[in-house]
Amino acid sequence: MSKIIFIIFVAVVIVAAIYYEKRRGDDMSQLAKQLGFDFHPGQHRLPVELDEAGFDLFTQGPPNIRNRMHGMRGSLEITLFDFSYAATTAGEGQRSHPVADDYNNIETRNQSVVWIRSTQSLPDFDLSPRRIHRRSVASRFGLQQVTFDGNDRFNQQHILLARDGERVRALFNQALFDFLAEHPHLVIESRGQNALIYRFEKLPDPTSVPRFLDDAVGLLELFQQSAGKSLNRREN
């Protein structure tokens, strides 16, 4: 009897997961139409140009994405998609093979990711909330931690890693500090003309995606505005 109950339970879980995925895909499709974006349901291979950009997030699991929508906002090319991977409870995932650990300590991490491509380049950096699972992005990509004297709130809430610390430090102004204080859970990985913005283990309901997109674009634009001012100062 217990075996039959277990089989029924597994079947119910599978059916519920299929229903949830279909419902989410349908809702995201409707949202894409409202935003004027193209939508591609189901699972897809991570785009090659994104896979080769050197983002830490995609070292965590297989290069597969779901529910991809794509469009433009001004001069910014925007792609939003869901990305999932398995990881140890306090640690990281692995790209090439399944996480080797007691299955009781394995969890699935789901997040929606905004990928923004622009004509303006930013330096390589990684900004994330401090209170998260362990990450080895610094050693993996040769980044160094950057802190700000006199800004204990930022230093306590965030971890900022950069390839060129002084160049990245110059991007931060009061407008950025204020924005990040209001959005402490955002992660941004910058690689030249490409940026990823997401929240760890956060798969937003479709109704909240427009605000998430606004936050992502707003954060990137603040960095770009600061970078433009910094460039003008160097040229003058």
Secondary structure, 3 states (H helix, E strand, C coil): CHHHHHHHHHHHHHHHHHHHHHHHHHHHHHHHHHHCCEEEEEEEECCHHHHCCCCCHHHCCCCEEEEEEEEEECCEEEEEEEEEEEEECCCCCCCCCCCCCCHHHEEEEEEEEEEEEEEEEEEEEEEEECCCCCCCHHHHHCCEEECCCCCHHHHHHEEEEECCHHHHHCCCCHHHHHHHHHCCCCEEEEEEEEEEEECCCCCCCHHHHHHHHHHHHHHHHHHHHHHHHHHHHHHC
